[in-house]
Amino acid sequence: MSEENVVYIGNKPVMNYVLAVVTQMNGGSNEVVLKARGRAISRAVDVAEIVRNRFITDIDVQNIDISTEEIIGNEGTATNVSAIEILLQKDN
């Protein structure tokens, strides 16, 4: 999996990320990974569902990985943040 097939989900509107995924798929890529942390996790799920239901109907969720990442804050305090990776793959 190359880094160019990864879409990092942040605070932008959902449709921005949907467009990024559709652009990747139309560019010849067979798979895209959505990565998100914390509050952006629900946005990543929204992106995956919108792409599957409205734009590319022959795409499937191949794998979902969940994890916890430790973030070091400004004061040197460690905070645990949930993370998710959603692998979307086109049927061949």
C-alpha positions in Angstrom: 0.0 0.0 0.0 1.6 3.2 -1.1 1.2 6.5 0.7 -0.6 8.1 -2.2 -3.5 5.8 -1.7 -4.1 7.1 1.8 -6.7 9.8 2.5 -6.3 11.4 6.0 -9.6 12.5 7.4 -9.6 15.8 9.3 -12.0 18.7 10.0 -12.9 19.6 6.4 -16.4 18.9 5.1 -17.2 15.3 4.3 -17.7 15.9 0.6 -14.0 17.1 0.3 -12.9 13.6 1.3 -15.5 11.9 -0.8 -14.1 13.8 -3.8 -10.6 12.8 -2.9 -11.5 9.1 -2.8 -13.5 9.2 -6.0 -10.6 11.0 -7.7 -8.2 8.3 -6.5 -10.4 5.5 -7.8 -11.0 7.3 -11.2 -7.2 7.7 -11.4 -6.8 3.9 -11.7 -6.3 3.0 -8.1 -8.0 -0.2 -7.0 -7.9 0.6 -3.2 -7.9 3.5 -0.9 -7.3 3.7 2.8 -9.2 6.2 5.0 -7.3 7.1 8.1 -8.8 9.1 11.0 -8.3 9.8 14.7 -10.5 10.9 17.5 -13.6 12.9 16.5 -12.8 12.5 12.8 -13.6 8.8 13.0 -17.3 9.3 12.4 -16.5 11.5 9.5 -14.3 8.7 8.0 -17.3 6.3 8.3 -19.5 8.9 6.6 -17.0 9.2 3.7 -16.9 5.4 3.2 -20.7 5.1 3.2 -21.3 8.0 0.9 -18.7 6.7 -1.6 -20.2 3.2 -1.5 -23.8 4.2 -1.7 -23.8 7.3 -4.0 -20.7 7.4 -6.2 -18.9 4.1 -6.7 -21.3 1.2 -6.1 -18.9 -1.6 -6.9 -16.6 -0.7 -4.0 -16.4 -2.7 -0.8 -15.0 -2.2 2.7 -12.2 -4.8 2.7 -10.8 -4.3 6.2 -11.3 -2.0 9.2 -8.4 -1.6 11.7 -9.0 0.1 15.0 -6.2 1.2 17.4 -5.2 3.6 20.1 -2.4 6.1 19.6 -0.7 7.9 22.4 -0.4 11.7 21.7 2.1 13.8 23.7 0.5 17.1 24.5 2.0 20.6 25.0 2.7 20.1 28.7 4.3 16.7 28.0 1.2 14.8 29.1 0.3 11.7 27.2 -3.3 11.3 25.9 -4.8 8.2 24.3 -6.6 8.8 21.0 -8.6 6.3 19.1 -7.7 5.7 15.5 -9.3 3.9 12.5 -8.2 2.7 9.1 -10.8 1.7 6.6 -9.7 -0.1 3.4 -11.9 0.5 0.4 -11.4 -1.8 -2.5 -13.0 -2.0 -6.0 -14.4 -5.2 -7.3 -12.4 -6.5 -10.2 
